[in-house]
Amino acid sequence: MTIHVIGAGLAGLAAGLHLARAGQRVTVHESSPGAGGRARALPDGTDNGTHALLGANRAALRFIDAIGGRAGWVEPEPEGLPVLDLGDHSARLVSLSPLGWGRAERRPVGLSLGAIFSLLRLAFPGGERTVAAAFAHHPALHRSLVEPLTIAALNTPTAEASTTLLGSVLRRLGQPGAARLYVAARGLGPDLVAPALATLACYGATVRTGARLRALVVAGESLAALDFGDHVVTLTAGDAALLALPPWEVARLLPEIAVPEAHAPILNLHFAHETDGPVRFIGLLGGLSQWVLVRPAGVSVTVSAADSAVSLSEEEAASRIWPEVLEAAKRFALPGDWPQAWPPMRAVRERRATPRHGIGPRPAPPRLPLRNMALAGDWTLPSLPATIEAAVRSGEAAARALLKRRA
């Protein structure tokens, strides 16, 4: 008996590990040459962006512990997040945890009593509206905290982003340790994807790359076969499948399943600039980019909710973003030489990085659309934004559903 996991993104890897640890025979099929999905590391190990986790991401951190990868994740800014405001050129450290706002110098700009009440209202379920509307009377806090948090977590401009989804993020940040920031010291390739694949191999799981699922063969209420084009896998009694695919692939294979149709892009720039210092993570306000991740091997910059920026040429993007990086390096005294001319750079454009997290109902696909098939993917959890945390949670939820059905 075999469970076939279709898709080796984080949802598929998490599902495969959960199933393998439960004693199931697992085969993971991935259409691309490598695992990792939309969080895939580039060939040199560089992230596909400036991916970070918070202590509130319990499921993702448990997964990293399970694959023995925690040592590769570091806390780059334990004293507070360095934030450079490119509007007035001020630089300060801001506590990500509300518990740290007792110190005036660590508070977000605009944290008035009324703004605090608006944050508290957001943290409790209530009527859904756009984030911009919820903070229309608190523009300073919107600019300094709410907008960066919304774009980071929801990848959606605040003018359309849902207060319900942002509230689901805020509710998790009030717990002790929930706001601690972690990044992969070397990149998602060596510090997440590689240990996940190694752990799957230790449990006897098989990973096949270059295998795109062409079609599903359904008989009645069950999945009968998986058509990969060059070969067909027939499911026998006790076999099952778990689809951990992006929404457009599920729509192709199962057109009756409702999936998100609107997506938001992300633009990532990777500069080949080596540094001697430790890993750093810096937030930017008022510029084109929002996050700068500095590793010894290079500098990565992310533009989330990049509706207009994603179409910039590499030269246009670098000419606007590298000066922002230089100012951040100067203001926070990053070691090394920082030339005025940008170094060799690579742009990665994710045009369908995440669903758009606007207001209104979100698709809630069935976890088990067929008796022997489950669905996973960050988009299958409508109560959470599409993040690494949601991907891991969805993969584990799909695995548990299959195991329960098979019990």
C-alpha atoms as one frame of an Amber mdcrd trajectory, in Angstrom:
protein
   0.000   0.000   0.000   1.395   3.371  -1.064   0.358   6.962  -0.556   1.328
   9.123  -3.506   2.023  12.764  -2.598   1.748  15.004  -5.641   3.884  18.112
  -5.204   7.118  18.542  -3.251   6.456  22.044  -1.996   6.355  22.613   1.724
   2.803  21.285   2.020   3.794  18.087   0.206   7.003  17.654   2.188   5.171
  18.138   5.482   2.444  15.712   4.435   4.956  13.146   3.244   6.896  13.306
   6.492   3.751  12.978   8.610   2.674   9.925   6.632   6.116   8.321   6.593
   6.504   8.754  10.350   3.142   7.040  10.744   4.562   3.986   9.003   3.092
   4.554   5.536   4.926   3.846   2.305   5.261   7.234   0.608   6.191   8.312
  -2.902   6.444  12.050  -3.614   6.031  13.177  -7.234   7.326  16.624  -8.222
   6.936  18.166 -11.683   9.998  20.444 -11.486  13.644  19.378 -11.231  13.768
  20.058  -7.480  11.698  20.219  -4.303  10.610  23.323  -2.416   7.695  24.652
  -4.470   7.117  28.417  -4.350   9.579  28.714  -1.462  12.172  26.845  -3.491
  15.749  27.903  -3.101  17.626  28.868  -6.231  20.368  26.536  -7.479  23.035
  28.194  -5.330  20.915  27.815  -2.175  19.666  31.400  -2.169  16.083  31.828
  -1.025  13.408  32.621  -3.540  12.848  35.705  -1.373  13.496  36.963   2.161
  11.572  34.192   3.878  11.331  34.507   7.647   9.438  32.739  10.410   8.125
  34.016  13.718   7.914  32.147  16.986   4.144  32.148  16.418   4.661  29.798
  13.463   4.479  26.747  15.709   3.737  24.193  12.998   6.571  25.366  10.726
   9.068  25.355  13.588   7.934  21.883  14.712   8.482  20.680  11.159  11.988
  22.158  11.141  12.694  20.406  14.449  11.379  17.114  13.031  13.820  17.268
  10.102  16.740  18.241  12.353  17.095  21.659  10.765  16.692  24.026  13.716
  20.451  24.688  14.026  20.375  26.302  10.596  17.794  28.898  11.647  19.110
  31.957  13.446  17.542  34.928  15.198  19.166  37.861  13.398  17.603  40.756
  15.342  17.032  39.736  18.986  17.070  43.360  20.213  14.309  44.513  17.867
  13.707  44.855  14.152  15.902  47.522  12.509  13.609  49.801  10.522  14.761
  52.536   8.145  12.218  55.147   7.115  13.261  56.316   3.660  10.828  59.204
   3.943  12.488  61.093   6.789  15.686  58.939   6.849  15.211  57.974  10.500
  16.485  54.629  11.743  15.338  52.811  14.864  14.744  49.417  16.443  11.116
  48.339  16.793   9.883  45.519  18.994   7.787  43.021  17.065   6.141  41.915
  20.293   3.509  44.074  22.020   5.211  43.022  25.254   8.214  45.145  24.218
   6.254  48.311  23.610   6.615  49.349  27.228   9.914  50.928  26.171   9.094
  54.127  24.282  12.084  53.806  21.956  10.907  50.347  20.832   7.309  51.337
  20.054   6.024  51.704  16.489   5.485  55.305  15.445   1.894  56.414  16.024
   1.058  53.994  18.834  -1.590  56.135  20.533  -4.277  54.871  22.888  -6.835
  54.992  20.089  -4.506  53.072  17.785  -4.061  50.395  20.437  -7.840  49.968
  20.638  -7.945  49.581  16.857  -5.307  46.854  17.066  -7.235  45.113  19.820
 -10.444  45.222  17.789  -8.556  43.683  14.897  -7.340  40.833  17.083 -10.880
  39.697  17.866 -13.358  38.282  15.353 -15.815  40.830  14.047 -17.097  42.495
  10.918 -14.683  42.180   8.011 -13.423  45.277   6.210 -10.223  46.405   4.568
  -7.189  47.015   6.730  -6.839  50.535   5.330 -10.395  51.369   6.400  -9.809
  49.966   9.888  -6.821  52.282  10.414  -7.977  55.317   8.460  -7.862  57.418
  11.640  -4.366  56.228  12.588  -2.199  56.960   9.533   1.105  57.006  11.443
   0.613  53.536  12.918  -0.736  52.296   9.595   2.491  53.376   7.899   4.935
  52.247  10.590   3.436  48.883  11.608   0.116  47.840  10.111   0.984  48.240
   6.437   4.367  46.438   6.644   2.808  43.617   8.665  -0.101  43.290   6.254
   2.098  43.209   3.173   4.501  40.729   4.791   1.823  38.328   6.021  -0.926
  38.764   3.409   1.019  39.960   0.335  -1.932  42.229  -0.377  -2.202  46.052
  -0.280  -4.044  47.324   2.785  -6.649  48.993   0.554  -7.995  45.522  -0.234
  -6.517  43.286   2.505  -8.882  41.577   4.937  -8.969  42.565   8.611 -10.152
  39.017   9.371  -6.967  37.466   7.998  -4.700  40.092   9.536  -6.468  39.524
  12.843  -5.616  35.821  12.652  -1.955  36.866  12.499  -2.171  39.403  15.332
  -3.871  36.965  17.715  -0.799  34.757  17.581   1.709  37.531  18.244   0.642
  38.238  21.827   1.993  34.956  23.190   5.432  34.850  24.841   8.131  34.231
  22.248   5.633  34.504  19.392   7.295  37.573  17.855  10.840  36.184  17.754
  12.146  36.383  14.194  14.010  33.497  12.545  15.666  33.167   9.132  17.571
  30.354   7.445  21.247  31.224   7.862  22.351  29.705   4.546  19.057  29.666
   2.647  15.954  27.549   2.339  17.791  25.043   0.180  20.359  23.833   2.729
  18.374  24.734   5.858  14.865  23.524   4.985  14.468  21.627   1.727  17.617
  19.480   1.929  17.046  18.274   5.532  13.382  17.568   4.714  14.396  15.375
   1.769  17.066  13.637   3.846  14.590  12.895   6.615  12.028  11.541   4.154
  14.721   9.256   2.765  15.530   8.019   6.278  11.892   6.950   6.621  12.040
   5.120   3.302  10.079   7.639   1.246  10.827   8.004  -2.457  10.956  11.363
  -4.269  10.524  11.487  -8.055  11.258  14.781  -9.806  10.347  15.764 -13.341
   7.004  13.964 -12.968   4.046  16.226 -13.782   0.606  14.830 -13.114  -1.347
  15.095 -16.366  -4.723  13.800 -15.251  -6.648  11.956 -12.584  -8.583   8.807
 -13.389 -11.658   8.665 -11.160 -13.984   5.697 -10.724 -17.106   6.504  -8.778
 -16.085   8.206  -5.516 -12.496   6.968  -5.586  -9.282   7.781  -7.389  -8.342
   4.896  -9.683  -5.104   6.071 -11.307  -2.592   8.881 -11.703  -1.686   9.737
 -15.289   1.841  11.174 -15.590   1.856  11.144 -19.387   4.777   8.770 -19.899
   3.287   6.287 -17.453   0.145   5.644 -15.411   0.152   4.669 -11.739  -2.829
   2.451 -10.979  -4.019   2.643  -7.392  -4.749  -0.725  -5.817  -6.714  -1.473
  -2.661  -5.288   0.554   0.214  -3.419   3.025  -2.018  -4.196   6.732  -1.766
  -3.065  10.098  -3.097  -2.525  13.509  -1.592  -2.510  16.520  -3.902  -0.299
  19.333  -2.564  -0.525  21.601  -5.576  -1.106  25.309  -6.280  -4.711  26.279
  -6.925  -4.417  26.570 -10.703  -3.142  22.997 -10.920  -6.011  21.709  -8.783
  -8.449  23.641 -10.999  -6.962  21.891 -14.037  -7.229  18.440 -12.492 -10.462
  18.914 -10.534 -12.455  21.691 -12.208 -15.363  21.204  -9.806 -13.226  22.349
  -6.840 -13.438  26.057  -5.994  -9.984  27.657  -5.863  -8.652  31.222  -5.477
  -8.589  32.914  -8.863  -6.845  36.230  -8.101  -3.188  36.216  -7.116  -0.630
  38.763  -5.939   2.974  38.953  -7.180   6.294  39.249  -5.365   9.537  40.605
  -6.813  12.798  39.374  -5.306  16.257  40.745  -6.073  19.420  38.839  -5.180
  22.661  40.831  -5.188  26.000  39.005  -5.332  27.531  41.039  -2.525  29.530
  39.140   0.106  29.810  40.489   3.655  31.872  39.563   6.686  29.187  40.228
   9.252  26.380  38.126  10.708  22.986  37.535   9.157  20.854  40.697   9.334
  17.194  41.398   8.576  16.097  45.014   8.020  12.707  46.568   7.336  12.245
  49.549   5.014   9.436  52.114   4.969   8.590  54.533   2.184  10.631  52.870
  -0.548  10.065  50.322  -3.268  11.348  47.382  -1.235  10.241  46.287   2.221
  12.781  43.753   3.497  16.531  43.351   3.202  18.129  40.044   4.192  21.922
  40.208   4.459  23.841  36.941   4.525  27.598  36.420   4.163  27.019  35.101
   0.619  24.793  37.896  -0.633  21.932  40.331  -0.146  18.297  39.520  -0.913
  15.565  42.140  -1.170  11.812  41.577  -1.396   9.027  43.698  -2.852   5.722
  42.154  -1.736   2.317  43.073  -3.143   4.377  43.990  -6.214   1.569  44.734
  -8.671   3.541  47.470 -10.438   7.114  46.540  -9.495   6.977  43.008 -10.891
   7.092  44.390 -14.442  10.223  46.482 -13.871  13.282  45.472 -15.846  16.270
  44.218 -13.874  18.091  47.509 -14.444  15.087  49.583 -13.370  14.561  47.505
 -10.244  18.242  47.515  -9.263  18.616  51.257  -9.865  15.778  51.964  -7.441
  16.441  49.298  -4.828  20.240  49.272  -4.465  20.332  52.883  -3.122  17.778
  51.796  -0.500  20.062  48.922   0.476  23.057  51.273   0.662  21.244  53.658
   3.009  20.193  50.761   5.242  23.759  49.448   5.318  25.061  52.868   6.321
  22.429  53.658   8.945  22.783  50.292  10.673  26.576  50.138  10.316  26.712
  46.913   8.346  30.330  45.784   7.963  32.201  45.621   4.680  32.420  47.726
   1.551  29.162  48.809  -0.058  29.829  50.137  -3.584  27.637  52.802  -5.146
  27.203  50.713  -8.288  25.049  47.676  -7.737  26.816  44.326  -7.941  25.695
  41.479 -10.218  22.037  40.857  -9.546  19.329  38.334 -10.327  15.618  39.125
 -10.255  13.032  36.459  -9.434   9.458  37.345 -10.340   6.710  35.324  -8.691
   3.626  36.523 -10.559   1.297  34.188  -8.679   3.115  34.120  -5.356  -0.007
  33.955  -3.165  -3.752  34.378  -3.454  -4.963  37.936  -2.963  -6.202  38.112
   0.610  -9.077  40.531   0.161 -12.383  40.792   1.966 -15.220  38.428   1.203
 -15.652  34.652   1.252 -12.635  32.509   0.459 -12.775  29.080  -1.180 -12.883
  26.258   1.364 -12.132  23.107  -0.636 -12.960  19.713   0.898 -10.010  18.083
   2.589 -11.073  14.725   1.105 -12.694  15.327  -2.293 -12.499  11.579  -3.001
 -12.516   8.605  -0.665  -8.814   7.922  -1.158  -7.508  11.389  -2.007  -6.766
  14.464   0.101  -5.980  18.083  -0.753  -3.194  20.184   0.792  -1.672  23.582
   0.085  -1.491  26.903   1.902  -4.576  28.098  -0.010  -6.743  25.265   1.411
  -6.873  26.928   4.856  -9.183  29.910   4.301  -8.770  31.146   7.891  -5.029
  31.749   7.433  -2.953  33.725   4.925  -0.895  31.693   2.459   2.466  31.351
   4.208   5.015  28.669   5.118   3.022  28.103   8.304  -0.210  27.518   6.393
   1.545  25.192   3.942   2.877  22.970   6.740  -0.439  22.997   8.610  -2.356
  22.055   5.482   0.008  19.209   4.636  -0.272  17.734   8.096  -4.064  18.180
   8.133  -4.381  16.362   4.802  -2.132  13.544   6.022  -4.188  13.148   9.196
  -7.400  13.052   7.191  -6.088  10.242   4.994  -4.818   8.271   7.978  -8.173
   8.622   9.731 -10.023   7.482   6.610  -7.716   4.473   6.280  -8.004   3.492
   9.982
